[in-house]
Amino acid sequence: MRGIAMIAGTVLALALVVPAGERKPRAAVSLPGSVEFFMVQRKGMDRAAGDLGIDLVYADAEWDPGKQLNQVEDFVAQRVDILLLCSADNMALLPAVEMCNRAGIPLITFTNVLGPNPDGSLEGVVSFIGINDNTMGEMMGEMAEKLLGDRGTAAIVHIEGTPGTSAQRMRTAGFNSILAKHPGWKVVYSQAIAGWTKEGALSAVEAFLRTGQDVDLISCQWHAAASAAAEALAEAGVDKKVYVTGLEYSRETVPYIKNGMIDMTTDASISGIGYQVIEAAAKTLKGEKIPAVIDITPIIVDKSNVDAVKPEL
């Protein structure tokens, strides 16, 4: 799978042997909120859990860090065998580390980091599995460089995800680190969209276009925002070429990439990451040592390879 080592041949070797009459290990999966991304990721997790003999129990924090911390506390009280955490807020959920460590429950984080480090490494956490969001932001900047070339000046609109999430903050930091190399490139408008919704992104881009300000690039932190930007530009009848980029890849974006309304986005197997999370949990429960960071590297999708890459969203 794209950017992910899915080693199907090791499934039997990794499977936890559960003698008849004994219960399967129980893994709690704490998710930050409900978006299609996590629905796809759960498919990979469920498939791996079936292959490896693990029972999964899920909780959805509805983008509320306080609620998620309470859910973690409940899982610890239930004495689950391992906790798999995708944080709604990388700093607010830090108490989960002490909770789990004190109870002797291994803690693995995935997709959204816990703590300040973009690579997800953190003392007290067994491993982080996912894409470095700072790297994702840098990829946004690199796509801007490919499209804008050596332009001395450029006006950029930046559509960000749910404010305060690690993904939003770290993608913004990575993006800004690349823009800093181009003093003439200015972010003329930025907006963080609660819930990572397409509707919110569409409203934001429409509001900007109504101001009549010039724009050369709309850079978005997720795929649905890129689709929204493409639609807003078409509906507004903007006659100049405005580049649009996103992160992540969906069926909706395919025709937009093919017709040039979205210029670039990224892709990595979301269900594959989910599978790897459960593989890591299985190894940990067996007492095997796993890397502190299992980094996933996305690829860029554009017209040149759009037909060769199958979207999961």
N, C-alpha and C positions, 0 to 999 in steps of 0.2 A: 504494500500500500504506500501511497505517496508520503515520503518523509518519515514513515513509521516502520519499525522492524516488527512485523507481525509474523512470528515464527510458529506457524501452525503445527509444525512437526514436533514441537516440544510440549504440546498440550498434555499428552498422556504422562510425560515425565514429570510435569508440574502438578498434575492433579493430586489433590489431597485424598489420601486413602481414608475413607470413612467406614469402619467396620459396621456390619449390620447391627442395628439397635442403638448405635451411637449417633448423637446429633451432629449436624454439619456446623462448622464454624459460622458465626454470625457477624457480618460486617455491616456497620451503619454507614450510610452514604448521606452526607449533609450537603444539599444543593442550595445555592443562594436565591434562586428564583426560577420562574417558569418561562422559558423561551425555547424555540425549536431546537437550538443548539444542544440543550441538555436532554431533550427527548431523544435525539439521535445518539448522544453519548450514552444514555441509559441502555440503548439497544446493544451496544458493545459490551457494557457491563453485565447485562443480563445473560448474554451469550457466554461470556467468560465464566460467570458464576455457575452456569449449567455445566460447562466443560470441566471446571475445577472443583466442583463440590462445595460451594459456599452459598449460604443463605444471605440475601441482601435485604435490608430494610431502609427505606428512603424517607427523607424529610425535606420539605421545601420551605425556605425561610421567607419567601415572598419579598426579597430584597430588603429585609429588616434585620440588621446585624444583632440587635437585642434579642429578637425572636430566635435567630440562629444560635446564639450563645445559650439560650435556654434549652433549645433542642439538643445541643451538645451535652449539656449538663444532664438531661434526661437519659441520653444514650449511655453516658458514663454510669449513671445510677442503675441502669439496666444491666450493666456489666457485659456489654457487647465485647466480642473478641478483638475487634479492630475498628478504628474510626477513619473514614475516608472523607476529607473535608475540602469543599470548594467554597471559599469564604465570600460572603457578601461585602465584607470590608476587611482588608488585610491587616489593619491595626486593631480594630475593635474586637476581632476574634482571637487575639493573642492569648487571652486567658484560657483558651481551649488547650493550649500546650501544657500548662501546669495541671489542669484538670485530668488530662489523659495520663500524663507522666506520674502523677500522684497515685492514680488508680492502676497503674501498670498496663494501660491499654495502648498498644501501638497506634501512632497517628501518622497517616499519610495524607498529603495535600495534593490537589490536582487542579489544573486549568487556571484557577485564580490563586495566586500565591498567598501565603500567610507571612506577615512581617514585612520589613522594608526592602529586602533583597530582590531585585528583579528576576534573578535566576531561581528563586523559591527556596534556596537553602536556608535552614533555620535550626538552631540547636534545639533538640527535643522533638524534632520532626524526623521520622524515618527517611522519607523521601518526598520530593515534589516531582510530579509527572505532568508535563505540559509544555506549552510554548512560552518562551520568555516574552512578556508583553512589552518590555523596553525594546527588544529586537523587532517586535511587530511594528512599533512606532517608527523605528529606524527604517523598516521596509516601506512604510508610508512615505518617508522622506526620500528614500532611494527611487521609488516610483515617480515622485515629483521631479527628481533630477533627470530621470530618463525622459520624461515627457516635456519638461520645460527647457531642458538642455542648458545652453549658456546664456539664457536671457538674463539681462542685468536686473530687471525689475519684474515682479509678478505679484498679482493679487490673489490671495488664497482664502477660501472658506474652509473651516475645519469643523466637521460635525463629529462630536464626541459621544461616548456612551454614558451609561448611568453615572451621574456625578458622585464622586467619593469612592467608587470601586477601584480596586487595584488596576484592573484592565484600563479603565479610563485614565487614571493618573499616569500610569507607566507608559501607555501608548502615546500620551501627550508629551511626556518627557523625552521619549525616544524620537518622536517627530520633530520636536523643537531643537533637539541636538543636531539634526541634519539641516534644518532651516537656518540655524545660527551660522552655517558656512556660507550663506547667501544673504548678505545684508540688505540687498534690494528686494528680497522676497518678503512680503508682509502678509500676515494673517489679518484680513480686514473684517472678518466676522467669525466668531466661534460660538458654538452652543452645545451644551451637554444635555442629552435626552434621557429622561427618566425611563427606565424599563427597556432601553434599547429598542424602542418601537419605531416601525416604519412611519407610522402616522406622525409621530413627533418630529422625526427627521424631515418629512415632507413639509410640515408646517414651518419649520425653521428655515429651510431653503426658500420656500415661497415668500416668507417674510423678508428675507434678505433681497431676493430679486425685485421685490416691490420698491426697494429703496433706489433702484436704478444704478447702484454702484457697479463698477467694472469688476470682473472676476475672470481669472485665467484657469484656476484649478479648484475643484471641490474635492477635498480629501476626507474620507469617511472612515470611522473606526470599525464599521461592520458592514456586511453585505447588503442588508435591507436599506440602510441609509444611502448607499450608492445607487440602488434602484430608485429610491425616492428622489435623489438629486437629478438623475437622468429624466425622470418623469416631470419634475418641476421645471427643468430647463426647456423640455419640449412644450409643455403647456404654456410657458411664458413666451414662447416664440423667439428665444434668444438666437440670433442669427450668426454670431461668431462662434468659433470652436472653443468650448470650455471643456477641459479635461476633467474626468471623474474617475476617482480610484476608491477602492474599498478594501476591506479585509474579510477573509472567509469567502466562500463560494457557494452559490445556491442555484437551483434550477431557474429561478426568476431572473438571475443575472445573465444566464447564457445568451438569450437573444440580444440583450443590451450590449454584451461584449462583441457579439458577431456583427452588429450594425454600427459599432463605434460609439454608442451612447455611454458605455462604461469602458474605460481604456484598460484598466488593470485591477486585479484583486489577488488574493492569496488563497492557497488551499493546503489543507492537511487532513488526514482522515480523522474525523471526529469520533466515529464509533471505534476506530482503531485505538485512539487515546483511551477511551473508556475500557476497552479490552485490556490494555496495558496496565491500567490502574488495578484491575482485579488480579492480573498476573502478579503484580508487585505485592498485593495483599497476600496472595497465596504463598509466595516465597517467604514473606515476613512471618506468616503464621507457622511455617515449617522451620523457622529459625535460620533461614538463609540470609546472608547479607546482600543488600541491594544498594545501588549508587544513591548518594544523597540527592542527586538531580538527574532525572531522566528527561533530557531536553528533546523537544520535537521541533524540527525545522520545516517551515512551510515552503511551498514553491510559489512563484508568481504565475498567474493565469492571465493570458491576453489572447488576441486573435490567433496568434501563432500556435497555441496548444489547446484552445478551448474545446475542440472536438475530441481530444485525447484524454481529457480529465472529466471524470464522472462526479457530479455534485452529490453530496449526501443530504443537503438541506433542501 
